[in-house]
Structures are given as structure tokens and as C-alpha cells.
Amino acid sequence: MTDMFPVLRVLGILVMIFASSLALPLAVSWWTQDGLWFVYPQCMAATAFAGGWLWWSFRVFRRELQPRHGVMLVSLVWLLLPLFAAAPLMLGGHYAGRPMSFTHAYFEAVSGLTTTGATVMTGLDTLPVSINIWRTFLQWLGGMGILILAVAVLPLLGVGGSQLFRAEAAGPVKDAKLTPRMTGTAKGLWGVYALFSVACALAYWAGGMAPLDAVMHMFTTVSLGGLSSHDASFGHFQSPLLEAIAVVFMLVASCNFALYFVALRKGDWRGFWRDPELRATLGTLIGGGLVVSLLLWAKGVYEPLQALRHGMFNTVSLATTTGYATVDYLSWPVFAPVLMLLLSGVATSAGSTGCGIKMVRMLILVKQARREMTRLVHPRAVQPVRLGSSVVDNRVIFSVLAFMLVYGGTVIGLSMVLLLTDLDPVTAFSAVLASVNCAGPGLGSVGPASNFAVLTDFQVWVCTLAMLLGRLEILSFLAVLTPAFWRR
């Protein structure tokens, strides 16, 4: 059990760092006079006290985290931080005359930090501004991963960060260093993230959004989160220009941020465009948008320009796991929403702010399948799996195969649990798939015209677990539950 003590010490530091994030909604509440300014100091003090107590209780356990510590800490952070993030939602809702249950508040906080974008809240247009700021800011924090930010900060406090980075980083290849030190890597990635964030907010503002709307939708665009301050989501604005701006930044955020960092540092973008995963990601997103647009035009749902506008925006939005909507796409031919939801599992790159299987895994699976078919014809042929000019190690291939098996089992298993509660099959399957992919809206009763408030508390908890599994890429979280993980 003492093996947990260094993890709890670092967890305390992270919780104290997280407490400082409540300064933003506090400032907005004071500035806009929305009547909730007193809620945030209470939540900040409670969060800081809890983190300080953990750190003080285990302060003597100072040692470098091992790989298993990193996995354990990442799992604890994504389980416990939503508890503190939920407090302003519960207290703020109570004082605003809209009380929230703990189940719904925790779901909303998990949805924010995991950048899922599913919600159980209505009346967003009249919600106190600071609550909307907090919901959307959670997505911005979770987008690049609060732990990657912590990697840049913790060395200043005497805590190594390499194991945290490897545990938090998405995708099958986690050990590539962009700089000699992991701290420099984390700072570089967050620098690129901040640069795109500023550009996105300014573009929204120039495109006609009010300043606070521009900031909130910037938070949820670059993070591929999709929460909005309006019940009609992005459809509230009815602006082709703003939708075009959103599509551009969703495409940007769906690609590997490490590629941007390297290209900006070297001043050479040739390697950026040669990356096979990037080309596959952009090709899938743009190609999927065009397919849906052509379908809407061919079926007579919209005129050509309207078909392109709505088809491209909503497809890119759902496929990148953002989840904005401008129309109720469940009224479209059924092929379109099903394709869009399936794309949400594969159409973002590793190292992006998106979730799901990741494009690099799909490329490896396709190349491995092609290799096996070749072996049937030429049993003695030596044909390594390559991504670009690099040979993929067999251990990575086995890891991808294991991930896909567990991913499929998780989606099927949790869907069956929802079916046991008499939820209809379309809603059950799509709610789990959207939650595991951190995509936001699903189909059926949890489509874009509704939200997850229609589910029972038990069903909401199942979807909450699915979001956590998806954000932690399933294997990391499940590894903590195995007896072997806890053996010394």
C-alpha cells in the first residue's frame, strides 16, 4: 500500500494546481455580476484544502514515478478531478434556481474534462455566464490534457514528469521525445495549443461572435469538446462564416500537435505534409463531409450550397469528436448520421485533442491485414508493416490488436448493460459509442435535438464510465483493476 504514497503526494499537487483554474469563472462572475461570485471562492478553498492535505500527509514520499505510478496517477486524476469540478455546477445551479443532482453534476464535469461534450443541462442561453464559462473552460483544460501541462510545472516542484507524459499521451507510440526533456515537450505542445486558441478566439470575434461567446466556443473548438453556451449549439448563430471558421479549426485540432511543434520550431512544413496519419485524417474528414453533402443533395434534402454547408460542418464536427450541431441531422437519410458517428471513432490523429481509436491505429490495422493477406499467397515473404518510412515494431502491432479487442468488448458490454435497463437499441448503442469516443451526441433519444438528461441515473453512470474509459484509452484504466498491477 505504501507504493501509493508517492502517487498521492503528486495527486495533491495536481489538485492544488486545479484549484487555481476556478479563478477564471470567479473573475467572469464578478465582471458580469451574475450573482454567483461567492460560489467560486468556496469551491477553490475546498479544492485547495483537499490537495494541500494530500500533499502534506505524504510529503516525505519523494521519489521518481515509475511507469505503473504514472498509469495509477492518470486514472486517479480523471476520476477525482471531476468531483471538484462538479462542485461549482451543483452550488451555482442551486443558487441560480436550477439545482443539479450529484449524478448529473459529475456527468457534466466528466463530459467537460474528457472533452466529450455530452450534456444533461438545458436552458443554457439563460444560464449564469460564469457557469457556462466553467463548463467550456473544463474542456479546454482537458483538451491537451491537464497532466501534460502538469509535466511542464511539476519539475519546478521537484517532481519528475516523464511517466506522467507517457501515461497521458494518446496513441500506440508514446515514447518519442520532441525535445531532450519531457518538460520541454509538454511546454512546446501547450504553446502550440495556446497559439491556436488565441487565433480561434480572434477569428470567432472577427466573424461576429460576442467576446464571451468567442472565448467559450474557442475553448470547445480547439479542444474538440463541443459544449456550447446555447441550447441550439452552433446553430444558434446561423452564420456560414462562423461555421467555416469552426470547420478550419476543428480540422487543425484533429491533427497531431507534435507535427505543428516540429514544423514551427524548424520553420519547415515539408515533413508536416508527408506524415501519413495527417493525410489520412484530413482525407477521411473532408471526404466524409463531401460524401454526406452529396447524399443530402442527391436525396433532395437541401440545395447544393446548403447541402455542402450543413453536410460538411456536421460531419466534420461529429467525426472529430467535437459534437457541435447546426441542424437535427437525425432527420437526414439514416446513412448520414450513422456514418458520422462511426467516423468519430477513427478520424482524429494520435497527439490531437480528439479521442476514439485514432487514425494511426486504423492505418496499422489495415497494413497488418494487408500483410496477412500477402502471407496467404506468399508464406515466406518478408513484408514489415511501415508507416511512412518507419517500420512499425511488432510489439506496437500487438498493442493495437489488444486495444481494438478491448475497445470492441467495452462498447458491446456497456451497450448490453444499457439494454438491460430497457433502453432502445439505437439509443443504447449510440450513447455508449459516443461516450467511449468522447464525441458527445449520439442517435435516438440522445441525438442533437435532445441530450443525456432523458436517461435514468443508472444509465447516466454507465455513460460516465464509458467517457472515462474512452479518455483513458481503456487499457490504462483496466490495467489498474488487475491483481497483477498491485503486486510489487
N, C-alpha and C positions, 0 to 999 in steps of 0.2 A: 504493500500500500504506500510505503514511503516513496516509491518510484513516481507517484503522482505529485509529490510536493513541489518539485521544480516547475511542473506544468501549472499548478495552482498559483504559484508566485507570479509567473508571467501573465496568467489569466487576469490576475488582479491589476497588473499594469495596463493591460488592454482595456479593461472595464473603466479604469480611471481616464484613459485617453478618450474612450467613447463618451464619457460624461461631458467632455468639453464640446461635443457636437451639438448639444442642446442649446448652446449659446446662439445659434442661428435662429431657431424659432422664437427664442426669447426676444431677440432684437427685433424680429419682424412683428411679434405681438405688441411690443412696446411702441413701435413706429406706427402700426396701423390701428392701434387702440381697439383690438378685437376682444378685449376683456379677459384674456387668458394669460396675461403676462406672469401672474403669480404661480401658475402651474409648473412652469419650466424650472425655476429655481428649486422647487421641492424635488422634482424628478432628478435634477442634476446633483443635488446634495445626496439623495438616497443612492444614486448610482456611484458617485464618487466614494461614498462611505463604504459601500459593499466592495468596491475594487480595492480601496485602501485597507480594509480589514483583511481581505485575502492576501494582499501583498505583505502586510505587517506580520500576519500569522506565519507566513512561510518565507520570510525574507532571508533566513540563513541558508536556504537551499539554493545556492548559486552554482549552477554548472551548465555547460553547453547542452542544449537539447539534442537528443538522439532522434533518428527518423521516426521511431514509434511515438516519441513525445510530440513531434510535430503533428502527426495524424490525430493524436488524442486532443491536442490543444485546438486544432481547427474544428474538430467535432464539437468540443465544449463551447467554443465561441459562437458557432452558428446555432447552437441550442439555447445558450443563455443570454446572448445579447438581445434577442427579440423580447425577452422578459422585461428588460429595462426600456427597450424601445416601445413596448406596448403601454407603459405607464402613462405617458402624455396623451395617448389616444383614449384611454379609459377616463382619466381625470378631465381632460379637455372636453370629451364628449358629455361627461356628466354636467359640467358647469355650463356647457352650451345647450343643455336641454336635450342631448342626444346620447343617453348612456349606452355604453358598449359592454357586452359581456367579456369576461376574460378570454373565452374561446375565440370570439371574433377579433378582439384586440391583438391577441398573439398571432392569429392567422394573418391579420393585416401587416403586422410587424415583420413576420417571416416573409410574406409576399414582397415587402419592400426591400429587405436586406438581401434576399435571394434574387432580386430583380425579376420576379415573376410577373407582377402587375395584375394579378387577380385581386378582386376586392369584394368586401361584404358591405361596403358603405354606399349610401345613396344621399341625394341632396348635396352633392359636392359643390355645386355653384354657390350655395349659401352657407357652406361650412366656414368656420373661422379661418382666416388666411394662414395663421401660424400652424394649424393642424395640417392643412394641405402642403405647406412648406415642409413640415416634418416628414410626412408620408413620402414626398418626392425626394427629399434630401437623403432619406434612408436608401433609396435606390441608387443614388449617385455614390454613396459610400460603399454599397455592396457591389457596384458595377465592376470596378477594378479589383475589388476585394480589400476589405479593411485590413486584412492581415498583410497584404503586400505593402500597404502604407506603413504598417507597424514594423515591417522589416527595415524600413528606412529610418525609423525612430528608435527602435529598441537597442541597437548597438550604442547609442548615446547614453543608454541607461545600464549598459553592461550586460546586455542580453544578446546572444548571437541569433541571427535570423535565417540562416540558410535552410534549416529544416522546416521552418515555417513556410518559406517560399516554395519549397518542393512539395509540401503537403497541400498548399493552397493553389498552386499553379494548375491550370486546366490542360487536359490533353495527355496523350501517351508519352510524350517526351518532355521531361521536367527538369533535366539537369544542365541544359545549355545555358551558359553564362554570357550575357551581353557585355558585361564589364568584368574586370578581375574580381570584384567583390559583389556579393548579393545585394549589399546596401545600395551600391551604385546602380544596379539593375532595377531595383524597386523604385528608386528616385527617378530614374530615366523613364520608366513606364508611367509613373504618376505625372511626370512632367508633360509627356505626350497627351495623357488623359486630360490634364488641366488645360492644355493648349486648345484641344478640340472642344472642350467645354466652353471656354470663352468665345471661340469662333461661333459655336452653335447658338449661344445666347444672343450674341450681337446680330446674327443672321435672322433669328426669330424676331427680335426687336425691330430691325430694319424692315422686316416683312410685314409688320403691322400688329404684332402682339404687344399687349401691355407689358411693362417691365417685369412685374412679378410673374405673369404668365410665361414670359420668355424664359425666366430663370427656372421656374418649375418644370417646364417642358424640356428645357435643356437637360436638367437633372435626369429625366426619364428617357431622353432620346440617346444620349451618349452612353448611358448605362444599359441600353436596350431593355428598359424596365417596363415602360408603357403606362404607368399610373398617370392620371390626369386630374386637373382641378375642376373638371366639368363632367357632368353625368353623360353628356353626348360624346365624351372622349375628344378626339381630334376633329370630329365632325362639327363641334361647336363653332369652329372658326369659318367653315365654308370658304376656304381660301386655297385655290390651286397653287399659289406661290408658296404658302406655308407648307403645304403638303409636299411640294417639290423639295423644299429645304429639308424637311424631315426625312424624305427618302435618301437624299445625299448623305446626311449624317448617320442614318441607320446603316447604309452600305459601308460607310467609313468605319463605324464601330463594330461591324461584323467581321472585320479582318484582324489579323494578328497584330497587336500593338508593338510587338518586338520588331516587326518589319519597319514600321514607321520610325521607331527609335534608331535603328541602324541606318536607315536612309537619311534621316535628318542629321545624325552625327557625322556620317561620311560625306554628306552632300551629293550622294549618288543614288538615283532611284532605279537604276537598271536592274539591280538584284531584286528589288521590290516586285517588279512586274514579272520576273522569271519564276517566282515562287509558285509551285503547282497548286498548293492549297488555296492561295489567294485567287488564282484564276478560276479554280473550280467553285469557290464560294461565290464570287461575283457572277460567274456564268449561270450558276444554279438560281440565284436570287433574281437576276434580270430575266433569265429565260423563263422561270416560273411565273414572273409577273406578266410577261408577254403572252404566255400560254393562257393564263386566266383572262387577260384582256381580250384576246382573240375569241375565247369561248363566250364571253359576255356580249361581244359584238355579233358573233355568229348566231347566238340564241335570241338576239333582238332585245336583250335586257337594257342596253344603252346604245347611244350613237357612238361612232368610233372614238372621238376625243374623250367623251365621258367614260367609255369602256377602258381606255388606256389610263385615264386618271384614277378611277376607283380600283381597277384591277391591279395596277402596279403598286399603288400605295398600300392597299390592304394586304396584298400578297407579301410584299417586302416587310411590312410591319409584323405580320404573324410569323413569317418564315425566319426572321431574325430574332424571334422570341421577344419582340417589343410588345406587341399586343394592342397598339392603337387601332381605332376603327373610325371610319367616316360614314359608313352605312351598315345596315344589318345584313351582312353577307350570307346569313343563313337563308335568305330569300333567293339567293342565286341558285343556278343549277348545282346539284349536290356534289358534283365532281370538284368544283372550285374550292369550297371550304374544307373538304376532306384533303385535297392536295395541299392546301395552305397549312393545315395542321400537321400533316406528315412532314412537310419541309422544315417545320420548326425543330425537328429532331436532328437535322443534318446540315443545315445551311449556314452555320456560323463556324468560324475558324477557331482552332485552339489558340489561346492567347488573346482572344477577343473578350468583350463583355457579355457575350451570349452564352447560353447553356446548351443542353442537349448532348447528342452523341459526339458532335464535332466533325467537320468535313475531313480532317486528316484521318480519322478512324475509318470513315467510309472509303477513302482512297486506298488505305491499306487493305481493307477487306476486299475491295474489288480486285486489286492487284494480286492478293493471295488467292482469290477464286480463279483468276486467270492462270496463275502458276499451277494450280492443281489440275485445271483442265489440260494444260500443256503436258503435265506429267502423265496423264492418261494416254496421250498419244506417243510421248517420248519419255518413257520411265526413267532413263538415265540422264536426261538433260539437266544441266545446272543453270538455274534461272533465278537469281536473287530478286527479291522484291525491292524496287527502287522508288524513291520519291525524289524527283528531280535527278540530281547527280549523286545522291546519297543512297547507300544500301541500308535498308531497314533491318535491324537486328531481329533475330527470331524471337528473342525474349519480348520485344515490343509487340510482335505479331501475336504471340500467345496472350499477352496482356490485353490486347484489343479483343481477341476472341472471348476471353473471360469476361471482359466488360460487357460485350454485346449479349452474352448469355444471361448475366445478372440483370442487365437493363431490361431485356425482354421478360424475364421472370418477374421483375418488380412491377412492370406495367400490367402484366396479366394477373399477378397475385393481388395487387391493390384494386384492380378493376373487379375481380371476383368478390373481394370484401365489400365493395360498394353495391354489387348486385345482390348480396345477401341482405342488404337493407331495403330491397325492393326499388332501388333506383333504376330508371330505364336504361337499357344497354348503351344507347348513344351517349347519354349524359355521363354515365359511369366511366366508360372507356375514355371519352374525350376529356373529362375532368382530370383523370389520372395522367393521361398523356400530356395535357397542357401543363399540369403541375410538375411532373418529372422533367419536362423540357423547359420549365420556367418561362412558359410562353404567355400565360395569362388567360384569356378567354378560350373556352372550348366550343363544343357544339351542344345542341339540345337545349336544356334548361339553363346552361351556364354559358350561352353564346354572348355575342357582343351587345345584344339588346337587353341582357339581364346581367346578373352577377352571382357570386357564390353564396349570397345570403339566402338563396332558395333551398340550400342544403341544410340538413339537420346538424346538430353539434357534432355528432359522431362522424358524419360524412365530412364535415369541415376538418376534423382532426386527421382523418385519412389523407385528405389533400394537403394538409400542413406537413405531414410526414413525407409525402411524395415530393413536395418542394424542397425539403431539407435533403432528402436523398439525391435529388437532381443537382442541387448546388454543390454537394459534397462529392459528386460523381460516383455515388452509390458504393463503390468498393471500399473507399476510405472509411465511411461510416459503418459498413457491415463488418469490416476488419476489427473495429473496436469491440464488437459484440462477440467475437470468437474467444473461446478459452485460451487458445494459443497466444493471443495477443497479450494476455495478462501474465503469462509465465515469464519468469526472469531468465 
